[in-house]
């Protein structure tokens, strides 16, 4: 999901820089974010269902947060680009 989010953002940024940005390019970002949420939540649920060592639980939980946060940042950056593009026509 992180690769998909980064690629989608890269495409939006390139379009923005070349003044070819279209509103429909942003429709995929909420879907990407929702899918990333599903994956992380599912992985965390499985981790908490199978792991009994609290040290491992805490360490692994932190590892799952980083890709999830990166996807969220890609989506936030895309939203900012969209706002700039809409304001500047």
C-alpha positions as CSV (number, residue, x, y, z in Angstrom):
1,X,0.0,0.0,0.0
2,X,2.9,2.3,0.7
3,X,4.2,1.8,-2.8
4,X,0.7,2.5,-4.3
5,X,0.3,5.6,-2.2
6,X,3.7,7.0,-3.1
7,X,3.2,6.2,-6.8
8,X,-0.2,7.9,-6.8
9,X,1.2,10.9,-5.0
10,X,4.2,11.1,-7.4
11,X,1.7,11.0,-10.4
12,X,-0.3,13.8,-8.8
13,X,2.7,15.9,-8.1
14,X,4.1,15.5,-11.6
15,X,0.7,16.5,-13.0
16,X,0.7,19.5,-10.7
17,X,4.1,20.6,-11.7
18,X,3.2,20.3,-15.4
19,X,-0.1,22.1,-14.8
20,X,-2.1,19.0,-16.0
21,X,-3.7,18.2,-12.6
22,X,-7.2,16.9,-12.8
23,X,-9.7,16.5,-9.9
24,X,-10.3,12.9,-10.7
25,X,-6.7,12.1,-9.8
26,X,-7.6,12.6,-6.2
27,X,-10.4,10.1,-6.1
28,X,-8.1,7.3,-5.4
29,X,-6.5,8.7,-2.3
30,X,-9.4,8.1,0.1
31,X,-9.5,4.5,-1.3
32,X,-5.8,4.0,-0.8
33,X,-6.0,5.3,2.8
34,X,-9.0,3.2,3.6
35,X,-7.3,0.1,2.3
36,X,-4.1,0.9,4.2
37,X,-6.3,1.2,7.4
38,X,-7.8,-2.2,6.7
39,X,-4.4,-3.9,6.2
40,X,-2.9,-2.4,9.3
41,X,-5.9,-3.1,11.5
42,X,-6.1,-6.7,10.2
43,X,-2.4,-7.2,10.8
44,X,-2.6,-5.7,14.3
45,X,-5.6,-7.9,15.1
46,X,-3.8,-11.0,14.0
47,X,-0.7,-10.0,15.9
48,X,-2.7,-9.5,19.2
49,X,-4.5,-12.8,18.6
50,X,-1.3,-14.8,18.1
51,X,1.4,-13.1,20.1
52,X,1.6,-13.5,23.9
53,X,5.0,-11.8,24.6
54,X,4.2,-8.1,25.5
55,X,7.7,-7.0,24.4
56,X,7.1,-8.4,20.9
57,X,3.6,-7.0,20.8
58,X,4.8,-3.4,21.5
59,X,7.8,-3.7,19.1
60,X,5.7,-5.1,16.3
61,X,2.9,-2.6,16.9
62,X,5.3,0.2,16.4
63,X,6.6,-1.3,13.1
64,X,3.0,-1.4,11.7
65,X,2.5,2.2,12.5
66,X,5.3,3.6,10.3
67,X,4.0,2.4,6.9
68,X,0.5,3.4,7.9
69,X,1.7,6.9,8.9
70,X,3.5,7.2,5.6
71,X,0.4,6.4,3.6
72,X,-1.5,9.0,5.6
73,X,1.1,11.6,4.8
74,X,0.9,10.9,1.1
75,X,-2.8,11.4,1.3
76,X,-2.5,14.6,3.3
77,X,0.1,15.9,0.8
78,X,-2.2,15.1,-2.1
79,X,-5.0,17.0,-0.4
80,X,-2.8,20.0,0.0
81,X,-1.8,19.8,-3.7
82,X,-5.5,19.6,-4.6
83,X,-6.3,22.7,-2.5
84,X,-3.4,24.7,-4.1
85,X,-4.5,23.7,-7.6
86,X,-8.1,24.6,-6.9
87,X,-7.2,28.0,-5.5
88,X,-4.9,28.9,-8.3
89,X,-7.1,27.5,-11.0
